[in-house]
């Protein structure tokens, strides 16, 4: 699990290969990732948008950005957390994701929470 704490917002990430929904013979590898966002600060904050850079093992990159996450704009009071699961489709058995969230606190200040790269990999493909 990767964890990062910026501006008192803590982000934890885990990823899983979804073998039953993947088709390796067609170069379709589906991964889920579960993210927990926790507000350890003194002010409440709302997640406004997300940005992801997804890099397949062959170096091909795709960028995904949009409002909120999974159709929501979670509002986190101090000590509150929000967990969601989403998915990424790659054409290689290994890849990585990295990105950031744009958030706004109750004082009206927007800030960015960076999410460092995490691995998407079919089990036993990395040593």
Buried (B, 14 or more C-beta within 10 A) or exposed (E): EBEEEBBBBBBBBEBBBEEEEBEEEEEEBBBBBBBBBBBBBEBBBBBEBBBBBBBBBEEEEBEEEEEBBEEEEBBBEBEBBBEBEBEBBBEBBBBBBBBBBBBBBBEEEEBBBEBBEBBBBBEEEEE
